[in-house]
């Protein structure tokens, strides 16, 4: 099954839904957030959803107000223009990987299974984790593990991979873990390999570029007063959202006008980030690192 929608009520409440409005869910997955949005829309409301994983289309909702687009949200604005759905009233993004993708051993997302190094969210994509591990230069691998895995031993990890593949290619998650096992801190190997796999997954799926594109396109496409609701699961995702909402740029540098007002296209609905309740984390442990931020388009 796909994962339980994280902070379902809080994320959808944050959109402040107008019954006749047009809304976008760019991370359809199992359709949990989309169902909740539809339940609050009137007869003339519209919801457009995106998912680049072909498996998600099996969950498409039978509702004339709903359109599921099988595509990367990096190209959201172009797709929505085809449906005359720009500007829209609100957008929800639940970033990260679904439980279905983690639990499908063949996809290679999880550290729990020995599987082919894949990690593609779009099965038709040409570049998989196997190509990255076996073809990228040592310098490229170092950059990935440092920037996307935030690993202090990025240089050593890259050298170990390059050294191993001169003897034999690294084709499976098990072979990668075997190659890097000596770098895993005692008692913290699960966290270490989660960071290694996260770094490769982000590179395979161009996740950071897609997130930056999404933020920029949503900012351009929201109606004044429209809401942007984003759930992230690690600091690399949360940081650009936080910076852009607070300062209007990805660097987090605030500029002010003559009256001391921050020059930004969006304003956070509240300054404090929303996190799951202890009850939700107990029921759904994968929610534990989630952060919800909501912003409104300035008029």
C-alpha positions in Angstrom: 0.0 0.0 0.0 1.0 3.6 -0.4 1.9 5.5 2.8 -0.7 6.9 5.1 -1.1 10.6 4.2 1.0 12.6 6.7 -0.6 15.5 8.6 -3.6 15.0 6.3 -5.9 17.5 8.1 -3.3 20.1 8.8 -1.9 20.1 5.2 -5.4 20.4 3.6 -6.6 22.8 6.2 -3.7 25.0 5.3 -5.0 25.4 1.7 -8.0 27.2 3.1 -10.1 25.6 0.3 -12.7 27.5 -1.6 -15.4 25.1 -2.8 -15.4 26.4 -6.4 -11.6 26.8 -6.6 -8.9 25.0 -8.6 -6.3 23.0 -6.7 -3.2 21.0 -7.5 -1.7 17.9 -5.7 1.7 17.4 -7.2 2.4 14.2 -5.3 -0.6 12.0 -5.8 0.8 8.6 -4.6 -2.1 6.7 -3.0 -4.5 9.6 -3.4 -5.0 10.3 0.3 -4.5 14.1 0.2 -6.4 14.3 -3.1 -9.4 12.6 -1.6 -9.5 15.0 1.3 -9.2 18.0 -1.1 -12.1 16.6 -3.2 -14.3 16.1 -0.1 -14.1 19.9 0.4 -14.7 21.0 -3.1 -18.1 22.0 -4.5 -19.6 20.8 -7.8 -17.6 23.3 -9.9 -14.3 22.8 -8.0 -11.3 21.2 -9.8 -8.4 19.2 -8.7 -5.4 18.3 -10.8 -2.9 15.7 -9.5 0.6 14.7 -10.7 2.6 11.5 -10.2 5.5 10.3 -12.4 5.3 6.8 -11.0 3.2 4.7 -13.3 2.1 2.5 -10.4 0.3 5.5 -8.9 -2.1 5.7 -11.9 -3.9 2.6 -10.6 -5.2 4.7 -7.7 -6.8 7.3 -10.0 -10.0 8.7 -8.6 -13.3 8.3 -10.4 -14.6 11.9 -10.1 -15.4 14.3 -12.9 -13.7 17.1 -10.9 -10.4 15.2 -10.9 -7.6 14.9 -13.5 -4.5 12.8 -12.9 -1.5 13.7 -15.0 1.3 11.1 -15.3 4.3 13.4 -15.4 7.0 15.1 -13.4 5.8 18.1 -11.4 9.0 19.9 -12.7 6.8 20.6 -15.8 3.7 21.4 -13.9 3.0 24.8 -15.3 3.2 23.6 -18.9 0.8 20.7 -18.2 -1.7 22.9 -16.4 -1.7 25.5 -19.1 -3.0 22.8 -21.5 -6.0 22.4 -19.2 -6.4 26.2 -18.8 -5.8 25.7 -15.1 -3.4 28.6 -14.4 -3.7 30.5 -12.2 -5.0 28.2 -9.4 -6.1 28.7 -5.8 -3.8 26.3 -4.0 -1.2 23.6 -4.3 -0.1 20.7 -2.0 3.2 18.9 -2.2 4.0 15.8 0.0 7.7 15.3 -0.9 9.8 12.2 -0.5 9.2 8.6 -1.4 6.0 6.7 -0.8 5.8 3.6 1.5 4.9 1.6 -1.6 8.1 2.5 -3.3 10.2 1.7 -0.1 8.4 -1.6 0.4 8.8 -2.8 -3.2 12.1 -4.6 -3.0 12.6 -4.5 -6.7 12.7 -0.7 -6.8 15.9 -0.6 -4.9 14.9 2.4 -2.7 15.2 0.6 0.7 18.2 -0.5 2.7 16.2 -3.4 4.0 16.3 -5.5 0.8 19.1 -6.8 -1.5 17.9 -5.7 -4.9 19.2 -4.1 -8.1 20.4 -0.6 -7.6 17.5 1.2 -9.3 15.8 4.0 -7.3 14.0 5.5 -10.4 10.6 7.1 -9.6 9.9 7.0 -13.3 10.6 3.5 -14.6 11.2 4.8 -18.1 14.0 7.1 -17.0 17.4 6.1 -18.4 19.6 6.8 -15.4 19.4 4.5 -12.4 21.5 4.3 -9.2 23.5 1.5 -10.8 24.7 3.8 -13.6 25.7 6.5 -11.1 27.6 4.1 -8.8 29.5 2.5 -11.7 30.0 5.4 -14.1 30.3 8.6 -12.2 33.8 9.9 -11.5 35.2 9.9 -7.9 34.7 13.7 -7.8 31.1 13.5 -8.9 30.3 10.8 -6.3 32.0 12.8 -3.6 29.8 15.8 -4.4 26.6 13.7 -4.4 27.4 12.1 -1.0 28.5 15.4 0.5 25.7 17.6 -0.9 22.7 15.2 -0.9 23.7 12.8 1.8 25.4 15.3 4.1 28.0 12.7 4.8 31.3 13.8 6.4 33.1 10.7 4.9 32.0 11.6 1.3 35.5 11.5 -0.1 36.3 8.1 1.5 33.0 6.7 0.4 33.6 7.8 -3.2 37.1 6.3 -3.2 35.9 3.0 -1.9 33.2 2.7 -4.6 35.7 3.6 -7.4 38.2 1.1 -6.0 35.6 -1.7 -5.7 34.3 -1.2 -9.3 37.8 -1.5 -10.8 37.6 -5.2 -9.8 33.9 -5.8 -10.3 30.8 -3.7 -10.9 28.4 -2.8 -8.1 25.0 -3.9 -9.2 22.9 -4.4 -6.1 22.0 -2.6 -2.8 23.7 -5.5 -0.9 27.0 -5.1 -2.9 26.9 -1.3 -2.2 26.4 -1.9 1.5 29.1 -4.5 1.6 31.5 -1.9 -0.1 30.7 0.8 2.4 30.1 -1.2 5.6 33.4 -0.2 7.2 32.4 3.5 7.1 29.1 3.0 9.0 29.4 4.2 12.6 28.9 1.5 15.2 25.2 1.4 16.3 24.3 3.9 13.6 24.6 1.9 10.4 20.9 2.3 9.6 21.1 6.1 9.6 24.4 6.0 7.6 23.0 3.8 4.8 19.8 5.9 4.8 21.9 8.9 4.0 23.9 7.0 1.3 20.6 5.8 -0.3 19.0 9.3 0.0 22.0 10.9 -1.8 21.7 8.4 -4.7 17.9 8.7 -5.0 18.0 12.5 -5.1 20.6 12.4 -7.9 18.7 9.7 -9.9 15.5 11.6 -9.8 16.8 15.2 -9.9 14.8 15.9 -6.8 16.4 19.2 -5.8 16.1 20.7 -9.2 12.5 19.6 -9.4 11.8 21.1 -6.0 13.3 24.5 -7.0 11.3 24.4 -10.2 8.1 23.6 -8.3 8.5 26.4 -5.9 9.3 28.9 -8.7 6.4 27.8 -10.9 3.9 27.7 -8.0 4.8 31.2 -7.0 4.1 32.4 -10.5 0.9 30.4 -10.9 -0.9 31.0 -7.6 -3.7 33.5 -7.5 -3.2 36.3 -5.0 -4.3 34.9 -1.7 -3.7 31.4 -2.9 -2.0 28.9 -0.6 1.0 26.6 -0.9 1.2 23.7 1.5 4.5 21.7 1.6 5.4 18.6 3.6 9.1 17.7 3.7 11.1 14.9 5.3 14.7 16.0 5.5 16.6 19.2 5.8 17.6 19.3 2.1 13.9 19.5 1.2 12.9 21.7 4.0 15.7 24.3 3.7 14.8 25.8 0.3 11.1 25.8 1.2 11.8 27.6 4.5 14.1 30.1 2.9 11.8 30.9 0.0 8.8 31.3 2.2 10.6 33.6 4.5 12.8 35.6 2.2 11.6 35.1 -1.4 14.9 33.4 -2.5 16.6 30.1 -1.9 19.6 31.6 -0.1 17.5 33.0 2.7 18.7 36.5 2.3 16.0 39.0 3.2 15.6 42.3 1.3 13.3 45.0 2.6 11.6 48.0 1.0 11.8 51.6 2.3 9.1 50.8 4.9 10.9 47.7 6.3 8.6 45.2 4.6 10.3 42.0 3.4 10.3 41.8 -0.4 8.9 38.3 -1.1 6.1 36.9 -3.2 4.8 34.6 -0.5 4.2 35.1 3.2 4.2 32.2 5.7 0.8 31.6 7.2 2.5 31.0 10.5 6.2 31.3 11.4 6.5 28.1 13.4 6.8 24.9 11.4 4.0 22.2 11.9 5.1 18.7 12.9 3.1 15.5 13.5 1.6 14.8 16.8 3.0 12.1 19.0 -0.1 10.1 18.3 0.4 10.3 14.6 4.1 9.3 14.9 3.1 6.3 17.0 0.5 5.2 14.4 2.7 6.0 11.4 6.5 6.0 12.3 7.4 7.3 8.9 5.8 10.6 9.8 8.4 11.3 12.5 10.7 13.6 10.4 7.9 15.4 8.5 7.6 19.2 8.6 4.7 21.2 7.2 5.1 24.7 5.9 2.3 26.8 4.5 2.5 30.2 2.7 0.1 32.5 1.0 0.6 34.4 -2.3 0.8 38.2 -1.7 -1.8 40.3 -3.4 
